[in-house]
Amino acid sequence: MADSTRTLHRTACNRDCPDACSLLVEVEAGRAVALRGAPDDPVTRGFLCERTATFLARQYAPDRLTTPLLRRGGRLEPVGWDEALDFAAQNLLRIRAEAGPAAIFHYRSGGSLGLFKNVADHFFELFGPVTTKRGDICSGGGEAANHADFGASDSNDLFDLLHSRLIVVWGKNVHVSGSHLLPVLLEAKRRGARLVGIDCVRTRMAPLCDLFLQPRPGTDGELALAVAGELFARGQVAPDLERFAHGVATFRDLAGARTLAQRAALAGVPAADLARFAELYGERHPAAILVGWGLARRANGAAAVRAIDALATVRGNMGVSGGGASYYFARRASFDLSFVQGEAAAPRTICEPLMGQELLAAAPPVRAIWVTAGNPLAMLPDARALRRAFERTEFVAVVDTHPTDTTDVAHVVFPCPTLLEDADLIGAYGNHWLRASTPAIPPPPGVRHELELLGGLAARVGLGDRFDASREHWEARLLRKVAPHGIDAARLRAGPVRSPLAPAVRFAGNRFDTPDRMANLPAAAPALPPPLDAAFPLRLMAVSTPKAQSSQWSLPPPSPAEVRVHPAGAMGLADGAPAWIESALGRLAVVVRHDAAIHREVAFMAKGGQQRRGDCANVLIRAALTDLGDGGALYDEPVRLVAR
């Protein structure tokens, strides 16, 4: 129970996580002193992930930005809001007049899932339209795969898993990304569901699973095709498959092109274990597959997701309760975002995973960059090239809460509220609940909400009569689609509401969102990953960690960074040895940690390191695309360890 001198405030976590938890914040004398999950939120269930549970360390970190910063003489110095806004407006107007709006690039990422962040897109469309990004560094390949197969990327209700007889957790580290899925899986297992885990890292899910497969990185498509081939051979496909799916004969031939034993050998898993997976998936119906976002972050990632989608389709597990192939929950679908046209309005686009290359090669050049909800210099590949591109840009503005690699190269920095100070509307990509964030504590006096920032900028660039900066206006605008169901901002501030627009069973009756309402089965197999050689015998995977939300570390990370490798893949280096991890792009100082849970071909690091600390894995990773969707092929980079 909270101390009697404390008050309790409700809000929601807006950071890039599938759960979008409801938070209860204890406040004393205007200061947050404790955080916990709201017990009345059916997803949050009263507990928080480690990242959010330790957020107060970040909230009150000494480097918190509390006033605008302006670069003078090579240094960022505190200034007032009027001076900072005047400086930004003058530069934006000057560059637009001299080179046109295409010379201005607005980059918005997912550092906050708040829907108000889309208002920044609206502002820059009114001002330009300006150059915008295309593709998605996080989920581009997987979402594109879902759209190719089903016409949409969405899922059955989270709690529909309780109707599953088999749940396959495929490339998804539940304890790290989406920890509030874990109680649902445990309840489903208590009700009789079997669990299968598949990951090139033996995660904490493994002891909970009836079967766990640890394939070679990038060979997940071989597993899906092997199981599909067995389904066709045993007659365990949906009897009316050709009624709702295109390409059945071609996919049958594709699945049968190799034997299960051959595919097991390619994936590096025991054939008996793969056969057991095929047996479980064929016999236990309905079965749900939960596909991890990282699985698609390879050159063959979209094709791998398409093979998994096809497996679910041919077995008849799509459009039924307890089934599905869940990659994403359509978090924006319940909100009216028609005020943003996006790429359709932009004079040109910059591909997010290739941002450094494309900015450096842009003709005519990009002369101004505005960054919303992102830290691209830490989170995008070929990070040193991206830094060079930003450093040569004549005007860079960044909106953030703390200093980052990206604020390091900015000409002006605007401080914005943290998740405990913010006011926004939030949709989740791991469930269908809608939530509102409400300030639990006031921001420092020098911090302004981004709507206020944009309103001040609009007045200075001649858009004051076309841009409404009020929170009430944007809440009502965003909630137009659900307003007929009695959902408004006040109701969401009182607690989470499940979206009335999200069906419990997506694609019910095998009616998909494609133009002809039929699923599309792939006609080609995922390419096998290129073989590693003796010079660079490991593949780098820089992945989510329990201790950081992307590059937002609540507590300082280890320094030097740690690289976890299987003892057999440590290249003769002892546990705890200082080393360099090297790629074709460069090297980082690291400490080697032996971990038998890591596949022998993998060098495993935390993502979210920063160039300013010397632990940014993205300085080692070349910019490359997934096979569909302009996603980032982030997990293919060959690396080696060298004694230091």
Rosetta blueprint (number, residue, H / E / L):
1 M L
2 A L
3 D L
4 S L
5 T L
6 R L
7 T E
8 L E
9 H E
10 R E
11 T E
12 A E
13 C L
14 N L
15 R L
16 D L
17 C L
18 P L
19 D L
20 A L
21 C L
22 S E
23 L E
24 L E
25 V E
26 E E
27 V E
28 E E
29 A L
30 G L
31 R E
32 A E
33 V E
34 A E
35 L E
36 R E
37 G E
38 A L
39 P L
40 D L
41 D L
42 P L
43 V L
44 T L
45 R L
46 G L
47 F L
48 L L
49 C L
50 E H
51 R H
52 T H
53 A H
54 T L
55 F H
56 L H
57 A H
58 R H
59 Q H
60 Y L
61 A L
62 P L
63 D L
64 R L
65 L L
66 T L
67 T L
68 P L
69 L E
70 L E
71 R E
72 R E
73 G L
74 G L
75 R E
76 L E
77 E E
78 P E
79 V L
80 G L
81 W H
82 D H
83 E H
84 A H
85 L H
86 D H
87 F H
88 A H
89 A H
90 Q H
91 N H
92 L H
93 L H
94 R H
95 I H
96 R H
97 A H
98 E H
99 A H
100 G L
101 P H
102 A H
103 A H
104 I E
105 F E
106 H E
107 Y E
108 R E
109 S L
110 G L
111 G L
112 S L
113 L L
114 G E
115 L L
116 F L
117 K H
118 N H
119 V H
120 A H
121 D H
122 H H
123 F H
124 F H
125 E H
126 L H
127 F H
128 G L
129 P L
130 V L
131 T E
132 T E
133 K E
134 R E
135 G L
136 D E
137 I L
138 C L
139 S L
140 G H
141 G H
142 G H
143 E H
144 A H
145 A H
146 N H
147 H H
148 A H
149 D H
150 F H
151 G L
152 A L
153 S L
154 D L
155 S L
156 N L
157 D L
158 L H
159 F H
160 D H
161 L H
162 L H
163 H H
164 S L
165 R L
166 L E
167 I E
168 V E
169 V E
170 W E
171 G L
172 K L
173 N L
174 V L
175 H L
176 V L
177 S L
178 G L
179 S H
180 H H
181 L H
182 L H
183 P H
184 V H
185 L H
186 L H
187 E H
188 A H
189 K H
190 R H
191 R L
192 G L
193 A L
194 R E
195 L E
196 V E
197 G E
198 I E
199 D L
200 C L
201 V E
202 R L
203 T L
204 R L
205 M L
206 A H
207 P H
208 L H
209 C L
210 D L
211 L E
212 F E
213 L E
214 Q L
215 P L
216 R L
217 P L
218 G L
219 T L
220 D H
221 G H
222 E H
223 L H
224 A H
225 L H
226 A H
227 V H
228 A H
229 G H
230 E H
231 L H
232 F H
233 A H
234 R H
235 G L
236 Q L
237 V L
238 A L
239 P L
240 D L
241 L H
242 E H
243 R H
244 F H
245 A E
246 H E
247 G L
248 V H
249 A H
250 T H
251 F H
252 R H
253 D H
254 L H
255 A H
256 G L
257 A L
258 R L
259 T L
260 L H
261 A H
262 Q H
263 R H
264 A H
265 A H
266 L H
267 A H
268 G L
269 V L
270 P L
271 A H
272 A H
273 D H
274 L H
275 A H
276 R H
277 F H
278 A H
279 E H
280 L H
281 Y H
282 G H
283 E H
284 R L
285 H L
286 P L
287 A E
288 A E
289 I E
290 L E
291 V E
292 G L
293 W H
294 G H
295 L H
296 A H
297 R L
298 R L
299 A L
300 N L
301 G H
302 A H
303 A H
304 A H
305 V H
306 R H
307 A H
308 I H
309 D H
310 A H
311 L H
312 A H
313 T H
314 V H
315 R H
316 G L
317 N L
318 M L
319 G L
320 V L
321 S L
322 G L
323 G L
324 G L
325 A E
326 S E
327 Y L
328 Y L
329 F L
330 A L
331 R L
332 R L
333 A L
334 S L
335 F L
336 D L
337 L L
338 S L
339 F L
340 V L
341 Q L
342 G H
343 E H
344 A H
345 A L
346 A L
347 P L
348 R L
349 T E
350 I E
351 C E
352 E H
353 P H
354 L H
355 M H
356 G H
357 Q H
358 E H
359 L H
360 L H
361 A H
362 A L
363 A L
364 P L
365 P L
366 V L
367 R L
368 A E
369 I E
370 W E
371 V E
372 T E
373 A L
374 G L
375 N L
376 P H
377 L H
378 A H
379 M H
380 L L
381 P L
382 D L
383 A H
384 R H
385 A H
386 L H
387 R H
388 R H
389 A H
390 F H
391 E H
392 R L
393 T L
394 E L
395 F E
396 V E
397 A E
398 V E
399 V E
400 D E
401 T L
402 H L
403 P L
404 T L
405 D L
406 T L
407 T H
408 D H
409 V H
410 A L
411 H L
412 V E
413 V E
414 F E
415 P E
416 C L
417 P L
418 T L
419 L L
420 L L
421 E L
422 D L
423 A L
424 D E
425 L E
426 I E
427 G E
428 A L
429 Y L
430 G L
431 N L
432 H L
433 W E
434 L E
435 R E
436 A E
437 S E
438 T L
439 P L
440 A L
441 I L
442 P L
443 P L
444 P L
445 P L
446 G L
447 V L
448 R L
449 H L
450 E H
451 L H
452 E H
453 L H
454 L H
455 G H
456 G H
457 L H
458 A H
459 A H
460 R H
461 V L
462 G L
463 L L
464 G L
465 D L
466 R L
467 F L
468 D L
469 A L
470 S L
471 R H
472 E H
473 H H
474 W H
475 E H
476 A H
477 R H
478 L H
479 L L
480 R L
481 K L
482 V L
483 A H
484 P H
485 H H
486 G L
487 I L
488 D L
489 A H
490 A H
491 R H
492 L H
493 R H
494 A H
495 G L
496 P L
497 V E
498 R E
499 S L
500 P L
501 L L
502 A L
503 P L
504 A L
505 V L
506 R L
507 F L
508 A H
509 G H
510 N H
511 R L
512 F L
513 D L
514 T L
515 P L
516 D L
517 R L
518 M L
519 A E
520 N E
521 L L
522 P L
523 A L
524 A L
525 A L
526 P L
527 A L
528 L L
529 P L
530 P L
531 P L
532 L L
533 D L
534 A L
535 A L
536 F L
537 P L
538 L E
539 R E
540 L E
541 M E
542 A E
543 V E
544 S L
545 T E
546 P L
547 K L
548 A E
549 Q E
550 S L
551 S L
552 Q E
553 W E
554 S L
555 L L
556 P L
557 P L
558 P L
559 S L
560 P L
561 A E
562 E E
563 V E
564 R E
565 V E
566 H L
567 P H
568 A H
569 G H
570 A L
571 M L
572 G L
573 L L
574 A L
575 D L
576 G L
577 A L
578 P E
579 A E
580 W E
581 I E
582 E E
583 S L
584 A L
585 L L
586 G L
587 R E
588 L E
589 A E
590 V E
591 V E
592 V E
593 R E
594 H E
595 D L
596 A L
597 A L
598 I E
599 H L
600 R L
601 E L
602 V E
603 A E
604 F E
605 M E
606 A E
607 K L
608 G L
609 G L
610 Q L
611 Q H
612 R H
613 R H
614 G L
615 D L
616 C L
617 A H
618 N H
619 V H
620 L L
621 I L
622 R L
623 A L
624 A L
625 L E
626 T L
627 D L
628 L L
629 G L
630 D L
631 G E
632 G E
633 A L
634 L L
635 Y L
636 D L
637 E L
638 P E
639 V E
640 R E
641 L E
642 V E
643 A E
644 R L
